Structures are given as C-alpha cells and as structure tokens.
Amino acid sequence: MVAAYSVHRLTKRYPGGVTASDNLSFDVQQGEIFGILGPNGAGKSTLVRQMVGLTRPSSGGIRLFGKQIRPHDALVRRSVSFLAQSPLALLDLTVKEAVAYTGMLRGLSPQQAERSAQALLDELGIGDRARRVIGRMSGGEHRLAGLAAALAADPPVLILDEPTNELDPVIRSRVWNLLERRRRAGSTIVLVTHNVLEAERVVDRVAIMARGRIAAIGTPEALKRQLRLQVSLELTGATAAVLGVARELGDVRDAASGKVRVRVGGNLGAALQRLADPAVFSGLESLRVLHPSLEDVYLSIHGQPEEAGDDRAV
C-alpha cells in the first residue's frame, strides 16, 4: 500500500540563513495516527505548512498518496483537512453553517452537508449549540467547531495542530474516541502537539523534532528501547536500611526528602527481591515501579533531566 505521505529530503530555508526544515525524510502510512512532537521553534509548523501546500520547500519533495504535491495543490485540497491553531475564518457564521459549508466545498450536496454537520456536532456533544455564532463561543467550543469543520465530508487525511487545547478531560476523551472511529474507518491522522502524555496514549508512531530536524522517529516503545531508558523504583519512608539497599541497587536521587528514586535498569526482579527482605520492607511506606514513558524520550532529546513517567503501584 502506498504511503499517505512520503517526505523526502525536505529542506526549507528562510532569508537570513534560518533553516526551519533540515533534510527531513519520513513516511506516514495510511490508517495510522502519526505524531509530530517538539517545542516551539522546533520546525513543526513549517513542516506542516509544506505538507498542506501553503509553503514551497527550498529543496526535496512531498508525495501525497504517491503523487508529488505543489503549493496550493488541488490534490491536497481534496484529500487533506488541516486544523490549525489559529481561529476559524468563518467567525460570523453559526457552527452548523460553518461545518455544512465546509462539507459542500468538499463535494457534499446541500442536503448531505446539512445532515452530516448536525451528526458531527451531536457526536462532539455540541449539537445543542448548532445555531450559536462561532465568534461568540468560548475557546473550547470554538475549538470543537473547528474540529467539526475539519471532519466534514470525511477527508482521507486529517492534520490536527493541538486539537484538544482548551478542552476539559471528558470532552478530550470524546474527541479521541471520535478520531479513533475515523481511523478505524480508514482515515490517516497527523497529530501536531507538544502534549507528550496525550500523544503517547493515541499515536502509532511519532517523530520528535529539534531545531528543524527529526531527532527520533518510531513507535513509543521502540524509542524507549533505542534510548535504553531505565526502569526506576520510587521508595517512600526511606529508613537507613532502605537507603542502604537503594544505594546498592543503583543511582539514587532525592535521598534527603524521604522519597527515594533509584534506577534499576533491567534488574527489576532482583531489586524487588532484595527489598522484600523483612528488615528492609518493614521500613517502607510505599513502593512504585516507574516505567519509562514517551515524555522521558522527549526530555532526553531536548536535554532536560530524565525522569521516569508512567507508574504502577506495587
């Protein structure tokens, strides 16, 4: 199966010597959720603008379903829906009007667009606000209206820039359930974000950008293995006996706080057996196993202290 996107040696240079995309190459497979992570200034926005045909590369190329794309390409307009962070242009329309008009621009009849718009708004939980003017809505409602417009007429590719910003956890979960249903139906989703914790829950693969380059790419699990991130234990109630064993097991942090974090790498079983000694275990208030997370991968790439993220009580 041909990839949804194939990016090959993509470079974008701006006047003054700034290189925002530096020889980028990667594929986005059909039907996957592909994440693009990075801090502000990493090059995410410039990359996406080239992927949707709003900016011309300095060199290299991008193929969409096997066909080379150019700025303002008709293929992109037919196939790709882009939800940007900036406000919608249709601020004077009602939510339903904006979604229905977008559907008609993508080929739906007026009747189809009307039905599809109402169904989308109901699915997102804002069907009762269909007649609200977008410009008068709250930030979260505004974001949902934009997402509904992006989903109109079921485009095969969705590029979503921080789609859940300003949404509460319940609505955020509803959005991702909807997007997962679209993915199962065949849509390809590119998620552009700096929300690493959310990305780890939803992406199949991820590219982490730094200074215009792709610093790492792969599944979250593969990236953790490649960077050899270590399992840690967090021990609360650190008596002298606990501290002594912790120092034997590995690198100890925060020993003065009464909550000790010790890296044990691949020796988790031996470490737990050592801590099970009654003379040691009796001094513990709690013990947690901290598994490496995508956030650890991200922080290791961007030069901040590595801390294990996902935890499981023991």
C-alpha positions in Angstrom: 0.0 0.0 0.0 1.3 3.4 -1.0 2.0 5.7 2.0 -0.4 8.6 2.7 2.6 10.9 2.9 6.2 10.4 1.8 8.5 13.2 2.7 12.0 13.0 1.1 15.0 15.2 2.0 12.7 18.2 2.7 14.5 21.4 3.3 13.1 24.9 3.9 15.5 27.9 4.3 14.4 31.4 5.0 16.3 34.6 4.3 18.9 35.3 6.8 20.2 31.7 7.0 17.4 30.2 9.1 16.8 26.5 8.2 13.3 25.5 9.5 13.2 22.1 7.9 16.6 20.4 7.6 16.7 17.4 5.2 13.6 15.7 6.6 12.6 12.2 5.4 9.8 10.1 6.7 6.6 8.3 5.7 3.1 8.4 7.2 1.3 5.2 6.5 -2.4 5.1 5.5 -4.7 4.5 8.5 -2.2 5.4 11.2 -2.1 8.1 13.8 1.3 9.8 13.4 2.6 12.3 15.9 4.9 15.3 15.3 6.3 16.5 18.7 8.6 19.3 19.5 8.9 22.6 21.5 8.1 25.9 19.9 10.7 26.7 17.3 11.5 23.1 16.5 10.1 23.3 13.0 6.7 21.7 13.3 4.6 24.5 11.8 6.9 25.0 8.9 6.8 21.2 8.1 3.0 21.1 8.3 2.7 24.2 6.1 4.7 22.4 3.4 2.6 19.2 3.9 -0.6 21.1 3.2 0.9 23.1 0.3 0.9 26.5 2.0 4.7 26.9 1.8 7.1 25.9 -1.0 10.2 23.8 0.0 13.6 25.1 -0.8 14.6 21.5 -1.9 13.3 18.0 -1.5 9.7 16.9 -2.0 6.5 15.6 -0.6 4.3 12.9 -2.1 0.6 12.5 -1.1 -0.7 9.0 -2.0 2.2 8.7 -4.3 1.8 12.0 -6.2 4.2 14.9 -5.8 2.4 17.9 -4.3 3.0 21.6 -5.1 1.8 24.8 -3.3 -2.0 25.1 -3.4 -2.3 21.7 -5.0 -5.8 20.5 -5.9 -5.0 17.0 -4.6 -4.2 18.4 -1.2 -7.5 20.4 -1.1 -9.5 17.2 -2.0 -7.6 14.9 0.4 -6.3 16.8 3.4 -8.1 18.7 6.1 -5.9 20.9 8.3 -7.0 22.1 11.7 -4.6 25.0 12.6 -4.3 26.6 16.0 -5.4 30.0 14.6 -9.1 30.9 14.8 -11.6 29.9 12.1 -12.1 32.3 9.3 -15.9 31.9 9.4 -16.4 33.7 12.8 -19.7 35.4 11.7 -21.4 32.1 10.8 -23.2 29.7 13.1 -21.4 26.4 14.0 -23.7 24.4 11.7 -23.4 26.8 8.8 -19.6 26.7 9.0 -19.5 22.9 9.1 -22.1 22.5 6.4 -20.4 25.0 4.1 -17.1 23.2 4.5 -18.8 19.9 3.6 -20.3 21.5 0.4 -16.8 22.8 -0.5 -15.6 19.2 -0.3 -18.3 17.9 -2.6 -21.4 17.2 -0.5 -24.8 18.2 -1.7 -26.6 20.9 0.5 -28.8 18.2 2.0 -25.9 15.8 2.7 -23.9 18.7 4.2 -26.8 19.7 6.5 -27.3 16.1 7.8 -23.5 15.5 8.2 -23.0 18.8 10.0 -25.7 18.0 12.6 -24.4 14.5 13.1 -20.9 15.7 13.7 -22.0 18.3 16.2 -24.1 15.7 18.0 -21.1 13.3 18.1 -18.9 16.1 19.6 -21.5 17.0 22.2 -22.3 20.4 20.9 -25.4 19.7 18.8 -27.5 22.0 21.0 -25.2 24.9 20.1 -25.5 24.4 16.3 -27.1 27.8 15.9 -24.5 29.7 18.0 -22.3 32.2 16.2 -18.7 30.9 16.3 -17.2 34.3 17.2 -19.3 34.4 20.3 -18.3 31.0 21.7 -15.8 30.1 24.4 -12.3 28.9 23.5 -13.2 25.2 24.0 -16.4 25.5 22.0 -14.6 27.3 19.3 -12.0 24.5 19.1 -14.8 21.9 18.8 -16.4 23.9 16.0 -13.1 24.0 14.1 -12.7 20.2 14.6 -16.2 19.6 13.3 -15.4 21.6 10.2 -12.1 19.7 9.7 -14.0 16.4 9.8 -16.7 17.5 7.4 -17.2 15.1 4.4 -14.7 12.5 5.8 -11.4 13.7 4.3 -8.9 10.8 4.0 -6.1 12.7 5.8 -6.5 14.9 8.9 -3.7 17.1 10.1 -4.6 18.4 13.5 -2.5 21.0 15.3 -3.2 20.8 19.1 -6.8 19.6 18.5 -7.6 19.3 22.2 -6.3 22.6 23.5 -8.7 24.2 25.9 -10.9 21.1 26.2 -11.7 19.5 29.5 -10.8 15.8 30.1 -14.3 14.5 29.4 -14.6 16.3 26.1 -11.0 15.5 25.2 -11.8 11.8 25.6 -14.9 12.2 23.4 -12.8 13.8 20.7 -10.2 11.0 20.7 -12.9 8.3 20.6 -14.4 10.0 17.6 -11.0 10.3 15.9 -10.3 6.6 16.7 -13.5 5.7 14.9 -12.4 7.7 11.9 -9.1 6.0 11.9 -10.7 2.6 12.0 -12.8 3.7 9.0 -9.6 4.4 7.1 -8.6 8.0 7.9 -4.9 8.9 8.4 -4.3 11.3 11.3 -1.3 13.5 11.8 -1.2 14.9 15.3 1.0 18.0 15.8 1.5 18.7 19.5 3.7 19.3 22.5 1.4 17.4 24.8 3.6 14.3 25.1 1.4 12.5 27.6 -1.6 12.7 25.4 0.4 11.7 22.3 1.7 8.6 23.9 -1.9 7.4 24.5 -3.0 7.8 20.9 -0.2 7.7 18.4 1.1 4.6 16.5 4.4 6.3 15.6 6.0 9.6 16.4 8.6 11.9 15.1 10.3 14.2 17.7 11.7 17.3 16.2 14.6 19.5 17.4 16.0 22.6 15.6 14.4 21.7 12.2 15.5 18.1 12.3 13.9 14.8 13.2 15.8 13.7 16.3 14.0 10.4 16.7 11.2 8.5 14.9 9.4 5.3 15.6 6.8 3.7 17.9 6.9 5.0 21.5 8.0 1.5 22.7 10.8 1.3 20.1 12.1 4.7 21.0 12.3 3.8 24.7 14.3 0.7 23.8 16.6 2.6 21.4 17.5 5.1 24.1 17.8 2.4 26.8 15.7 4.3 29.2 15.7 2.6 32.6 13.0 1.4 35.0 13.1 3.1 38.3 11.7 2.5 41.8 10.2 5.2 44.0 10.5 4.3 47.7 8.7 6.3 50.4 9.7 6.0 54.0 13.4 5.7 53.4 14.9 4.3 56.6 18.7 3.8 56.9 18.2 0.1 55.8 16.1 1.1 52.8 18.7 3.8 51.8 21.5 1.2 52.1 19.8 -1.2 49.8 18.8 1.5 47.4 22.4 2.6 47.0 23.4 -1.0 46.3 20.8 -1.2 43.6 21.8 1.8 41.5 21.7 5.6 41.1 19.8 7.2 43.9 18.0 10.5 43.8 16.3 12.7 46.4 17.6 10.7 49.3 17.1 13.6 51.7 13.4 14.0 51.0 12.2 10.7 52.5 11.1 9.6 49.0 14.0 7.9 47.1 14.1 7.3 43.4 16.6 4.6 42.3 17.3 3.4 38.7 17.4 -0.4 38.5 17.6 -0.9 34.7 16.9 -4.5 33.7 17.4 -5.8 37.2 13.8 -5.1 38.5 13.2 -8.6 39.7 16.4 -8.8 41.7 15.8 -5.3 43.1 12.3 -6.2 44.3 13.5 -9.5 45.8 16.2 -7.5 47.7 13.7 -5.0 49.0 11.4 -7.9 50.1 13.8 -8.7 52.9 11.7 -8.2 56.1 14.4 -6.0 57.7 14.2 -3.6 54.7 10.5 -4.0 53.7 9.3 -3.0 57.2 10.8 0.4 56.7 8.8 1.1 53.5 5.6 3.1 53.4 5.1 2.6 49.7 6.9 1.4 46.6 6.2 2.2 43.0 7.7 0.9 39.8 8.2 3.8 37.3 8.4 2.7 33.7 10.0 4.8 31.0 7.5 7.0 29.1 7.5 8.9 25.8 8.0 12.0 28.0 11.3 10.5 29.1 12.3 10.1 25.4 11.3 13.7 24.7 13.2 15.1 27.7 16.3 13.1 26.9 16.3 14.5 23.4 15.8 18.1 24.5 18.5 17.9 27.2 16.4 18.0 30.3 16.8 15.7 33.3 15.3 12.2 32.6 12.6 11.1 35.0 10.5 8.0 34.6 6.9 8.8 33.9 4.4 6.0 33.9 3.9 4.4 37.3 2.3 1.3 38.7 1.7 0.8 42.4 3.1 -2.4 43.9 
